[in-house]
């Protein structure tokens, strides 16, 4: 399978701290700084691109939580893939 095919990855960071929202904001900023296409949703951020690049963006988000002061973080990653690829638009088309 082509390593450059487009997939979608959802990442949810769960900083285990008293006020997680500023930490989550830093994680979202880390994803945005990678330049990958992404959509911030209420419970997670969905990204689109080559799998390796998205996993690096998820790792950046996870690390950003520690840089923002969290001492413990749980990060949940979901990968949606298909032989022909997987995009945010195709997943949302029915709801647009």
C-alpha positions as CSV (number, residue, x, y, z in Angstrom):
1,X,0.0,0.0,0.0
2,X,1.1,3.5,-0.8
3,X,2.6,5.2,2.3
4,X,1.6,8.6,0.9
5,X,-2.1,7.8,0.6
6,X,-4.4,10.1,2.5
7,X,-5.9,8.8,5.8
8,X,-7.7,10.4,8.7
9,X,-6.5,10.3,12.2
10,X,-8.4,11.5,15.3
11,X,-6.3,12.5,18.3
12,X,-7.7,13.3,21.7
13,X,-5.3,14.5,24.4
14,X,-6.4,14.2,28.0
15,X,-4.1,16.1,30.3
16,X,-4.7,15.0,33.8
17,X,-4.4,18.3,35.6
18,X,-6.7,20.8,37.3
19,X,-7.3,23.1,34.3
20,X,-6.8,21.1,31.1
21,X,-8.1,23.6,28.6
22,X,-5.0,25.8,28.3
23,X,-3.0,22.6,27.9
24,X,-5.4,21.3,25.2
25,X,-5.1,24.6,23.4
26,X,-1.3,24.1,23.3
27,X,-1.8,20.6,21.8
28,X,-4.1,22.0,19.1
29,X,-1.5,24.7,18.4
30,X,1.1,22.0,18.0
31,X,-1.0,20.2,15.4
32,X,-1.7,23.4,13.6
33,X,2.1,24.2,13.5
34,X,2.7,21.0,11.5
35,X,0.7,22.3,8.6
36,X,-1.5,19.1,8.3
37,X,-5.1,19.6,7.4
38,X,-7.2,19.3,10.6
39,X,-10.5,20.1,12.1
40,X,-11.0,20.8,15.8
41,X,-14.1,19.0,17.1
42,X,-15.7,19.1,20.6
43,X,-14.0,15.8,21.8
44,X,-11.0,15.4,19.5
45,X,-9.1,16.9,16.6
46,X,-9.3,15.1,13.2
47,X,-6.4,15.3,10.8
48,X,-5.9,14.3,7.2
49,X,-2.8,13.3,5.4
50,X,-0.1,10.6,5.1
51,X,-0.2,8.3,8.1
52,X,3.4,8.9,9.2
53,X,3.0,12.7,9.1
54,X,-0.2,12.5,11.1
55,X,1.4,10.3,13.8
56,X,4.1,12.8,14.1
57,X,1.5,15.6,14.6
58,X,-0.2,13.4,17.2
59,X,3.1,13.0,19.0
60,X,3.7,16.8,18.8
61,X,0.3,17.3,20.5
62,X,1.1,14.8,23.2
63,X,4.5,16.4,23.9
64,X,3.0,19.9,23.9
65,X,0.8,18.9,26.9
66,X,4.0,18.3,29.0
67,X,5.5,21.5,27.7
68,X,2.4,23.3,28.9
69,X,2.9,21.9,32.4
70,X,0.8,18.7,32.5
71,X,2.5,16.0,34.6
72,X,0.3,13.2,33.2
73,X,-1.3,12.8,29.8
74,X,-3.4,10.2,28.1
75,X,-3.6,10.5,24.3
76,X,-6.1,8.5,22.3
77,X,-5.5,8.0,18.6
78,X,-7.9,6.6,16.0
79,X,-6.9,5.8,12.5
80,X,-9.4,5.5,9.6
81,X,-7.8,4.0,6.5
82,X,-8.9,2.4,3.2
83,X,-7.1,1.0,0.2
84,X,-8.2,4.1,-1.7
85,X,-7.5,6.5,1.2
86,X,-9.8,8.3,3.6
87,X,-10.6,12.0,3.8
88,X,-12.4,14.3,6.2
89,X,-14.6,15.6,3.4
90,X,-15.9,12.1,2.4
91,X,-16.7,11.4,6.0
92,X,-18.6,14.7,6.4
93,X,-20.2,14.8,2.9
94,X,-23.5,13.3,4.1
95,X,-23.8,16.0,6.8
96,X,-22.9,19.0,4.8
